[in-house]
Amino acid sequence: MEVAIDPNIFLGLTKRRSQDLSEAKNLVYRLVRIDDEEFLGYPEDMRDDRVCVVIENGVVMEATIQ
């Protein structure tokens, strides 16, 4: 599967800014974890229109398109 969007564009953004960017790029936003609090986790299925993010200390530290 070819990823059309580089997930690194989300790194360093706040939660709100990363959500806004995902909306602007027409991506489904999935919050995996904030600091030590798990949210939705990583999905079992693979998609090229969903960004999964991990936020630590108020900024996105990990982002994957899946």
MARTI-324295 format. One line per field, with one value per residue: residue number from 1; residue in one letter; x, y, z of N, C-alpha, C, O, CB in turn. Coordinates in nm, 4 decimals, m for minus. Each point is the difference from the previous one (the first is absolute). Glycine has a CB too. Layout:
<sites>
k = (NUM,...) $
r = (A,...) $
n.xx = (X,...) $
n.yy = (Y,...) $
n.zz = (Z,...) $
ca.xx = (X,...) $
ca.yy = (Y,...) $
ca.zz = (Z,...) $
c.xx = (X,...) $
c.yy = (Y,...) $
c.zz = (Z,...) $
o.xx = (X,...) $
o.yy = (Y,...) $
o.zz = (Z,...) $
cb.xx = (X,...) $
cb.yy = (Y,...) $
cb.zz = (Z,...) $
</sites>
This chain:
<sites>
k = (1,2,3,4,5,6,7,8,9,10,11,12,13,14,15,16,17,18,19,20,21,22,23,24,25,26,27,28,29,30,31,32,33,34,35,36,37,38,39,40,41,42,43,44,45,46,47,48,49,50,51,52,53,54,55,56,57,58,59,60,61,62,63,64,65,66) $
r = (M,E,V,A,I,D,P,N,I,F,L,G,L,T,K,R,R,S,Q,D,L,S,E,A,K,N,L,V,Y,R,L,V,R,I,D,D,E,E,F,L,G,Y,P,E,D,M,R,D,D,R,V,C,V,V,I,E,N,G,V,V,M,E,A,T,I,Q) $
n.xx = (0.0848,0.1613,0.0045,m0.1742,0.1672,0.3356,m0.1776,0.2249,m0.2783,m0.0279,0.3074,m0.1209,m0.3378,m0.0676,m0.1387,m0.0548,0.2108,m0.1013,m0.3046,0.0909,0.1569,m0.2444,m0.1818,0.2116,0.0020,m0.3516,0.1389,m0.2590,0.1280,0.0979,0.0372,0.2284,m0.0199,m0.1095,0.3221,m0.0347,m0.2813,0.0240,m0.1576,m0.0487,0.2750,0.1415,m0.3021,0.0470,0.0186,0.2721,m0.1818,0.2132,m0.2146,0.1978,0.2080,0.0390,0.0557,0.1808,m0.1195,0.3097,m0.1124,m0.3340,0.0929,m0.1569,0.2329,m0.1427,m0.1086,m0.0652,m0.1348,m0.1759) $
n.yy = (m0.1177,0.2136,0.1239,0.1983,0.0812,m0.0029,m0.1634,0.2478,0.1895,m0.1092,0.0919,0.2186,m0.0259,0.0932,m0.2715,0.2397,m0.0730,m0.3040,0.0926,0.1958,m0.2250,m0.1988,0.2241,0.0554,m0.3122,m0.0354,m0.1196,m0.1544,0.2245,m0.3178,0.2026,m0.2689,0.1670,0.2871,m0.1060,m0.2708,0.0525,m0.3010,0.2262,m0.2298,m0.1553,0.0516,m0.0131,m0.3026,0.2035,0.0787,0.2839,0.1048,0.1545,m0.0484,0.2596,m0.2661,0.2992,m0.1631,0.3003,m0.0367,0.2752,0.0594,m0.2052,m0.2205,m0.1787,m0.1254,0.1357,m0.3208,0.1275,m0.2491) $
n.zz = (0.0000,m0.2121,0.3178,m0.2277,0.2760,0.0313,0.2612,m0.0285,m0.0188,0.3211,0.0923,0.2232,0.0204,0.2958,m0.0109,m0.1857,m0.2178,m0.0332,m0.0527,m0.2277,m0.1550,m0.0102,m0.1336,m0.2265,m0.0890,m0.0275,0.3211,0.1112,0.2265,0.0904,0.2831,m0.0368,0.2598,0.1147,0.0996,0.0311,m0.2029,m0.1784,m0.1817,m0.1384,0.1061,m0.2506,m0.1391,0.0298,m0.2480,m0.1272,m0.0138,m0.2141,0.2398,0.3048,0.0791,0.2117,0.1663,0.2049,0.1287,0.1338,0.1619,m0.1425,m0.2560,m0.1600,0.1895,m0.2708,m0.2817,m0.0778,m0.2652,0.1812) $
ca.xx = (m0.0848,0.0767,m0.0507,0.0000,0.0313,0.1104,m0.0493,0.0907,m0.0508,m0.0758,0.0910,0.0223,m0.1227,m0.0898,m0.1156,m0.0942,0.0594,0.0071,m0.1372,m0.0316,0.0745,m0.0599,m0.1242,0.0374,0.0514,m0.1072,0.0387,m0.0642,0.0938,m0.0117,0.0858,0.0448,0.0399,0.0511,0.0900,m0.0164,m0.1416,m0.0379,m0.1311,m0.0546,0.0986,0.0190,m0.1039,0.0381,m0.0048,0.0886,m0.0643,0.0923,m0.0653,m0.0137,0.1236,m0.0011,0.0984,0.0359,0.0342,0.0738,0.0317,m0.0760,0.0271,0.0014,0.1335,m0.0054,m0.1140,0.0068,m0.1166,m0.0417) $
ca.yy = (0.1177,0.1235,0.1058,0.1254,0.1096,m0.0280,0.0192,0.0862,0.1380,0.0149,m0.0001,0.1291,0.0791,m0.0242,m0.0831,0.0791,0.0273,m0.1262,m0.0297,0.0920,m0.0428,m0.1226,0.0403,0.0681,m0.1024,m0.1001,m0.1233,m0.0389,0.0247,m0.1011,0.0284,m0.1268,0.0152,0.1272,m0.0332,m0.1405,m0.0384,m0.0620,0.0343,m0.1008,m0.0982,m0.0121,m0.0843,m0.1270,0.0128,0.1001,0.0954,0.1072,0.1286,0.0146,0.0297,m0.0419,0.0847,m0.0137,0.1322,0.0019,0.1361,0.0985,0.0029,m0.1285,m0.0606,m0.1080,0.0052,m0.0989,m0.0093,m0.1411) $
ca.zz = (0.0000,m0.0095,0.0865,m0.0744,0.0905,0.0919,0.1363,0.0750,0.0046,0.1246,0.1147,0.0644,0.0067,0.1124,m0.0338,m0.0813,m0.1322,m0.0742,m0.0414,m0.1096,m0.1180,m0.0527,m0.0674,m0.1244,m0.0917,m0.0153,0.0671,0.1251,0.1100,0.1052,0.1135,0.0551,0.1398,0.0505,0.1104,0.0394,m0.0105,m0.1270,m0.0538,m0.0910,m0.0421,m0.1445,m0.0594,m0.0629,m0.1453,m0.0592,m0.0908,m0.0368,0.0277,0.1448,0.0715,0.1399,0.0676,0.1408,0.0508,0.1255,0.0438,m0.0757,m0.1435,m0.0696,m0.0021,m0.0987,m0.0911,m0.1072,m0.0869,m0.0079) $
c.xx = (0.0890,m0.0652,0.0134,0.0421,0.1105,m0.0479,0.0890,m0.0476,m0.0791,0.0899,0.0225,m0.1227,m0.0761,m0.1149,m0.0944,0.0548,0.0096,m0.1391,m0.0401,0.0703,m0.0591,m0.1304,0.0306,0.0494,m0.1018,0.0392,m0.0868,0.1051,m0.0231,0.1039,0.0342,0.0286,0.0389,0.0763,m0.0187,m0.1437,m0.0315,m0.1391,m0.0472,0.0987,0.0126,m0.1047,0.0573,0.0066,0.0939,m0.0798,0.1027,m0.0606,m0.0217,0.1382,m0.0188,0.1107,0.0170,0.0495,0.0704,0.0373,m0.0624,0.0257,0.0019,0.1447,0.0087,m0.1243,0.0211,m0.1276,m0.0321,m0.1480) $
c.yy = (0.1236,0.1082,0.1329,0.1184,m0.0434,0.0257,0.0919,0.1451,0.0263,0.0135,0.1413,0.0888,m0.0301,m0.0888,0.0747,0.0235,m0.1280,m0.0434,0.0878,m0.0415,m0.1269,0.0305,0.0663,m0.0985,m0.1112,m0.1360,m0.0240,0.0144,m0.1032,0.0289,m0.1316,0.0134,0.1450,m0.0321,m0.1479,m0.0492,m0.0529,0.0481,m0.1136,m0.1099,m0.0029,m0.0953,m0.1275,0.0124,0.1107,0.0855,0.1063,0.1376,0.0219,0.0285,m0.0397,0.0773,m0.0376,0.1368,m0.0148,0.1446,0.1061,0.0067,m0.1416,m0.0487,m0.1149,0.0204,m0.1023,0.0090,m0.1481,m0.0139) $
c.zz = (0.0000,0.0862,m0.0728,0.0866,0.0956,0.1429,0.0837,0.0064,0.1281,0.1230,0.0527,0.0103,0.1291,m0.0468,m0.0930,m0.1401,m0.0825,m0.0468,m0.1177,m0.1290,m0.0599,m0.0732,m0.1343,m0.1060,m0.0252,0.0556,0.1225,0.1090,0.1087,0.1076,0.0683,0.1494,0.0274,0.1275,0.0353,m0.0108,m0.1398,m0.0414,m0.0890,m0.0376,m0.1513,m0.0566,m0.0602,m0.1521,m0.0471,m0.0983,m0.0354,0.0237,0.1499,0.0589,0.1463,0.0711,0.1466,0.0447,0.1347,0.0311,m0.0902,m0.1488,m0.0583,m0.0089,m0.1002,m0.0849,m0.1098,m0.0812,m0.0098,0.0193) $
o.xx = (0.0902,m0.1199,0.1101,0.0436,m0.0056,m0.0336,m0.0435,0.0479,m0.0270,m0.0447,0.0250,0.0044,0.0147,m0.0173,m0.0407,m0.0722,m0.0191,m0.0143,m0.0602,m0.0592,m0.0102,m0.0297,m0.0672,m0.0167,0.0309,m0.0248,m0.0431,0.1130,m0.1121,0.1205,m0.0872,m0.0453,0.0563,m0.0562,0.0257,m0.0292,0.0079,m0.0896,m0.0395,m0.0421,m0.0709,m0.0311,0.1191,0.0835,0.0399,m0.0752,0.0941,0.0542,m0.0916,0.0974,m0.0992,0.1149,m0.0931,0.0896,m0.0472,0.0479,0.0603,m0.0634,0.0233,0.0866,0.1084,m0.1058,0.1082,m0.1074,0.0799,m0.0525) $
o.yy = (0.0114,0.0256,0.0397,0.1021,m0.1079,0.1137,0.0502,0.0764,0.1152,0.0463,0.0933,0.1051,m0.1077,m0.0232,m0.0538,m0.0169,0.0032,m0.0561,m0.0480,0.0044,m0.0121,m0.0604,m0.0273,0.0230,m0.0986,m0.1036,0.0940,m0.0459,m0.0156,m0.0049,m0.0654,m0.0815,0.0676,m0.0511,m0.0860,m0.1133,0.0728,0.0153,m0.1050,m0.1054,0.0706,m0.1020,m0.0082,m0.0638,0.0864,m0.0504,0.0242,0.1011,0.0717,m0.0688,0.0363,m0.0002,m0.0448,0.0580,m0.0705,0.0731,0.1042,0.0796,m0.0977,0.0675,m0.0328,0.0383,m0.0097,0.0294,m0.0794,m0.1113) $
o.zz = (0.0830,m0.0104,m0.0382,m0.0531,0.0589,0.0331,0.1036,0.0837,0.0343,0.1049,m0.0764,0.0638,0.0579,m0.1197,m0.1030,m0.0982,m0.1216,m0.1087,m0.0960,m0.1078,m0.1221,m0.1031,m0.0995,m0.1197,m0.0669,m0.0618,0.0667,m0.0169,0.0485,m0.0247,0.0573,0.0805,m0.0861,0.0969,m0.0842,0.0381,m0.0990,0.0830,0.0507,m0.0476,m0.0717,0.0615,m0.0303,m0.0641,0.0781,m0.0834,0.0757,m0.0446,0.0405,m0.0304,0.0633,m0.0441,0.0669,m0.0612,0.0892,m0.0867,m0.0256,m0.0693,0.0711,m0.0557,m0.0482,0.0499,m0.0581,0.0526,m0.0496,m0.0036) $
cb.xx = (m0.2755,0.1959,m0.0478,m0.2230,m0.2308,0.2071,m0.0580,0.1372,0.0178,m0.1378,0.0864,0.2230,m0.0278,0.0786,0.0607,m0.0122,0.1498,0.2170,0.0024,0.0287,0.2158,0.1348,m0.0450,0.0753,0.1994,m0.0519,0.2775,m0.2763,0.1192,m0.2061,m0.0151,0.1414,0.0222,m0.1362,m0.0343,0.2212,m0.0677,0.2319,0.0911,m0.1050,0.0216,0.2794,m0.2518,m0.1891,m0.2776,0.2764,m0.3254,0.0473,m0.0207,m0.2991,0.1566,m0.2057,0.0356,m0.0296,m0.1501,0.0420,0.1525,0.0631,0.1087,m0.2957,m0.0800,0.2290,m0.1479,0.2556,m0.0222,0.2735) $
cb.yy = (m0.1349,m0.0873,m0.1697,m0.1949,0.1961,m0.0516,m0.2757,m0.2268,m0.1132,m0.1782,m0.2980,m0.1212,0.1096,0.2460,m0.0645,0.1285,0.1885,m0.0108,m0.0199,0.1804,0.1166,m0.0709,0.0573,0.1802,0.1498,0.2251,m0.0656,m0.1158,0.2630,m0.1681,0.2959,0.0188,m0.3077,0.1883,0.3255,0.1433,0.1004,m0.2185,0.3526,0.2818,m0.2057,0.1477,0.2130,m0.0587,m0.1688,m0.1028,m0.0662,m0.2524,m0.0859,m0.0881,0.1550,m0.2334,0.2281,m0.3077,0.1744,m0.3087,m0.1911,0.0432,0.3097,m0.0069,0.0975,m0.1999,0.2544,m0.1824,0.2927,0.0411) $
cb.zz = (0.0391,m0.2230,0.2470,m0.0919,m0.0763,m0.2097,m0.1187,m0.1517,m0.2849,m0.2099,m0.0147,m0.1470,m0.3097,0.2254,0.3230,0.3058,0.2195,0.2428,0.3309,0.2744,0.2172,0.2897,0.3232,0.2534,0.1478,m0.1404,m0.1496,m0.0984,m0.1004,m0.1407,m0.0266,m0.3041,0.0930,m0.1985,0.1737,0.1139,0.2717,m0.0305,m0.0404,m0.0390,0.2754,m0.0384,m0.0159,0.2552,m0.0781,0.1104,0.0242,m0.1245,m0.2636,0.0360,m0.2227,m0.0126,m0.2245,0.0398,m0.2106,0.0484,0.1203,0.2732,m0.0404,m0.0780,0.2877,0.1037,0.1082,0.0847,m0.0835,0.0876) $
</sites>
